Amino acid sequence: MQEVSGYKSIALDIAQRIVSGEFSIQRKISGRSLLASQYHVSPETIRKAIGLLKDENIVSVSQGKEIIVLSDQRAYDYITKNNYLKSVYSLKQELELLLVEKKKMDHKFDMILTEIINYSDRLQNLKIYNPIEINVNEFSHVVGKTISDLQFWQNTGATIVALRRGTEVAISPGPHVILREHDILVVVGDSYTYQRTNLFINNNSVENKE
């Protein structure tokens, strides 16, 4: 049964790729061996999947085993009929694109952070180590308080150069920013900065909400 489920999912995914335009009408789809390597299954599983699409007149298969796309409309009807959204292969494609975007964003973040460290007068006399990230846990006593209220630098010796909140990044947040649970503070300081700052933020947390 696991094999049957596998080739049906692959047939649906190939239909999705036809609808998206990845496989064009009247164009040849990659051979069974290449499809088998893409989906990490045997050529026999691919043969069964293509057989399903052939039965629906979505593709044709020549005697030379070439697979030709016949109709994107029938491919759309097929995935709609089966209440199909996306399979692992399609999700993998989206994930790869997101990882590329994340890499670009992280690179830009590092460049901006380096500029801040190089040009900030406040940091000129500070022996800088690599920036470190500290997560504010949900029971931390700092939640709901501003950086100024906490006398952050006085208590930790660390300088906050950025604050990550979900997908948003605030560079050099001001003293009136209110901290929230799960904020990620990017700080710089000496070699003991992480220990002091994490102790100040998270070891003075509220024990329970009871």
N, C-alpha and C positions, 0 to 999 in steps of 0.2 A: 504493500500500500504506500510505503514511503516513496518508492520509485514512481508510482502513478502520480502522486501529488507533486513530485518534482517536475515531471515533464509537462504537466498542466500549467504549473506556475511559470515555467520557461516559455511555453507557448503564449501565455498572456503577456509576459514581459516583452517578447519579440513584437507582439501586436502593439504594445504601448510604444515601442521604439519606432514602429512604422507610422503610428499616428503623430508622433512628435517630429517626424521628418528625418530622423536619423537614417532610416532606410527608405529611400525614395521609390516612387512608383516606377515600374518597369526597369528597376535596377537590380543587380544581383546582390543577394545577401552573402555575407562571408560563408565559406564552406563549413561543413559540419565539424571538422576538426578544430577550426578556430573558435566556433561557437562553443564547442565542448570545453575548450580551455578557458573561455571567458566565464562560463557558468560552473566550471569545475565539476563537470559530469562526464559520463561516457558518450561517445558518438551515438550509441544506440538510444540513449535518452533524448538526444537532440533529434534523431530520426523520428521518434514518437511525437515530439513536440511539433516538428514541422508537418508531420502527418495530420495533426489536429488543424493546423492552419490551412493546409491543402484542402481538407474536407470542407472548410468554411469558404473556400475560394478566395482566401486572402493572399495566398502564394501559389505558385506552380512549381513543380519539380520536373526537370527534364530527365531524359534517359541518362544524360551525363551527370546527373545529380546536382545540376545548377539550380539554385533556389531564386526565383524571380518574384518580386513584389507585384501583386495585381491590383490591390485596392486598399486605400487607407480608410475609406468609409466602412467597408466590411470589417476592417480591423477595429475601428471605433465601436461598431455595433457588437463585436465579439467581446470586447473588454467591458462594455456597458452591461451586456447580457449576463456576464459572470460577476458583476458587481466588483470589478477589479480596480484597485487604485494603483499601487506601485509595489514592485517586488524588491528583493534585496539588491539586485543589480542596479535598478534605477536609483534607489536610495544611496547606493555606493557612489554613483556618478555625482549626485548632489552633494554628498559629503566631501568628495574630493574638491569640488569647486569652493565649498565653504572653507576648507582647510587652506586653500590658496589665498582666499580673502583674509583669513585670520593671520596668515604669515605676513601679508602686506601690512595689515593693521599693526601687528606687533613690531614690525621693522620701523614703521613711522613713529610709533610710541617711543621706541628706544632712541630714535634720532632727536625727538623733541626733548626727551628727558636729558639727554647728553647736553643739549644746548642750554637748558635751564641750569644745569650744574656748572657749566663753563662760564655763564654770564651773570649768575646771581651773586650780588655783593655779599649776601648773608652767608654764602657757601665758600667764599674765597679763603677764609681762614680755617675751614673745617677739613680735617683729614678724611677724604671721601673713600668709602668702600663701595662695592657694588650695591646697587639698590636692592632692597629686600621687600617682600610683600607679607603683610600680616592681616589675617582675616579677623574681623570683629564677630565674635560668636553671639548668638541670640540672647544670652543672659548677661552679657558684659555690662558693667556699670557705666560705660561710656555712651551707650545707646541713648539717644535723645538729648545729648549734651553737645555743646559747640567745642571746637578745638580750643578756643579761648578760655571757656569755662574750665576745661580740664587742665589748663596750664601745661599743655602737651610737651612742649620743648623743655620746660623746667623739670618735669617729672621723668622724662625719658632721655633727654639729650639728643633726640632724633628730630630730624626735619622732614616734614611731610612734603614730598615733591609731586605726588599725584594721588588721586583717589579713584578707584574703580568701583562702579555701582552698576551691576548687571552688565549691559553692553556699553554703558556710558563711561567716559574717562574725563575727570576734571584735573587739569594740570595746575599745580601750585594752588590748592584750595585755600581760601581765605580763613581768617580766624573765626568767622561767624557761621561756618558750615556746620550743620547739625549731623552728627554721625548716626548711622542706622545699622541694624543687625545685618551681617553678611557683607558690609562694606569691606573692601580690600584697600588697605593703606600701603602706599609705596613710600618707603622712608630710606634716608641715608644717614650715616653717622659713623661712629668708630666700630671696632671689632666686637663690642659688647652690645651693640644697638638692638639686635634681634632679641636677646634675652631680656634686656630691660624693658623694651617696648611691649613685647608679648606678655611679660609678667604684669605690667601696668594695665594693659587692656583686658586681658582674659583671666588672670588669676585673682582679680578683684571682682569677679562676676557674681551675680545673684545666684545662690545655690539652686533655688527652685521658684516656680511661680505659684506654689501652694500658699 
